[in-house]
């Protein structure tokens, strides 16, 4: 995902966070921060604490986003 964003001059940090939140909002209905709170995580990686299904849904969101960005 980040390679596609870099190719389109998306800046790391805040812009990545905004776009990542938009992807997350589509499947769990929460931002990444809200989802971390829901799962009871603080500094741990959200993705490292996802079930296989959650990872698959996140991956599908990223794949769809990549395809849209390329077109």
VENKA-V85121 format. One record per residue. N is the residue number from 1. PHI is phi in whole degrees, -180 to 180 (* if undefined). Layout:
<<N;PHI> <N;PHI>>
//
This chain:
<<1;*> <2;-64> <3;-65> <4;-68> <5;-64> <6;-63> <7;-65> <8;-108> <9;61> <10;-79> <11;-84> <12;-64> <13;91> <14;-61> <15;-67> <16;-62> <17;-63> <18;-62> <19;-67> <20;-62> <21;-62> <22;-64> <23;-65> <24;-64> <25;-60> <26;-76> <27;-107> <28;-92> <29;77> <30;-137> <31;-71> <32;-59> <33;-64> <34;-63> <35;-69> <36;-62> <37;-63> <38;-58> <39;-84> <40;76> <41;-98> <42;-114> <43;-104> <44;-67> <45;-70> <46;-64> <47;-61> <48;-69> <49;-113> <50;-99> <51;-73> <52;-59> <53;-67> <54;-62> <55;-64> <56;-61> <57;-66> <58;-63> <59;-62> <60;-61> <61;-62> <62;-69> <63;-63> <64;-63> <65;-64> <66;-61> <67;-63> <68;-65> <69;-65> <70;-73> <71;-91>>
//
